[in-house]
Amino acid sequence: MYLNSEQEKMLRGDYGWATAKAIELLVRIGEAVGAKDLIEVKHVHVSGVSYTNIGKYGLDLILDFYRNGGRSRVFTTINPGCVDYSGLSGNIIDNSFIDSQREIDSALIGMGFKPTYTCIPYYYRFPLPAEHLAWGESSAVIFANSIYGAFTNREAGPVALASSITGYTYNSGLHLLENRVAKVHVKVPKYLLSNPPGAIGLWLGEHVKEPPYLEGLAGDLSEIKLLLSSMAASGNHALAVLSEVTPHNTYRLEIEEKVEVDKFELEDYTGEHVSRGERVLGYIGCPHLHPWELLNILRHVRKCRGVKRGELLITIPPEYLLRLRSAVYALKALGVNVATGTCPIVSRLSSKFDIVLTNSGKAAFYLKRIHGIKVGLAKTEEVIRHVCRASN
Ligand code: F3S
């Protein structure tokens, strides 16, 4: 692989042990996937920072980089951890890993990463079309590539860490226009949009293997976000080209196949139904809510005069406690449980419910697989309606 003089010096150890190890990792991965060189990145987003997910091995790796002088050379944000430091939520209060999570967090902050604890890094910095990023977090990656037209692969935690310390990533995969090719034309008919977008996303993830060209979705960005994150969860997708949305010159169309979403199969992706007498937890906020989504939920909850206390959980970036304080506390006053900087997937639910009803296909996918929880999928308004005080 070609390395410029700065990269050679990094590899030689002139910038210290951590930088040498970091660039060595990038070079090794790059060579394995046939990259010809390394490219500069403008924003790194590190996932895999929750102690629940990465355990002692992950903690030690982060500490190794930190204690040996690893410092970020580029704007870096971090994904949710397993602790809600605000202590606001009554549903996620399992703090058994709080000391280990604190160790992770102080090392990441010591390295110069912004303590964002959110999976929507685009809230902090909008990516530009064709700008190179090194992002982890599948839901953010597919959003960056498909909505903003930025160029990023799905990076595992250690690789994103290495990119932050060096400022580079390996130049292959979705960093190259020639690989950003949509080959499958999928038309989503209007009448199917009454289904939860998460269910459509889960179906697409499993049935379409190549990056799709999606027609018929140019509507609500919030629904597109839910669809894309679900698709990335069930199918490892990192790019979908959306007609009228994805910026031009950030993809190519070479359609080889046409596919129709099967309306009868969608039912299989909406999960379980709520049975009479079951204790339900409504969950909204996977991926974390953007401010406009938070305000929209507040509007719905107000309309139904609040929710049954503790039966609706939302997850948001911690920063909203400052920037959207009155909206957050208005939701709390209306019975909503608000968790900041975490989520029930990278942490765990502490209260007992028979079923979680969520608008998120990604949450449904992982809550069932990782935590063995019974889950149903519904549209956002239906989730709220289900736990509404007024429906009593
Ligand atoms: Fe974010 Fe947790 Fe979902 S990290 S994308 S809310 S699984």
Boltz pocket constraint, residues with backbone or C-beta under 6 A from the ligand:
constraints:
  - pocket:
      binder: B
      contacts: [[A, 79], [A, 80], [A, 118], [A, 119], [A, 139], [A, 229], [A, 285], [A, 286], [A, 287], [A, 288], [A, 315], [A, 342], [A, 343], [A, 344], [A, 345], [A, 346], [A, 362], [A, 363], [A, 366]]
      max_distance: 6.0
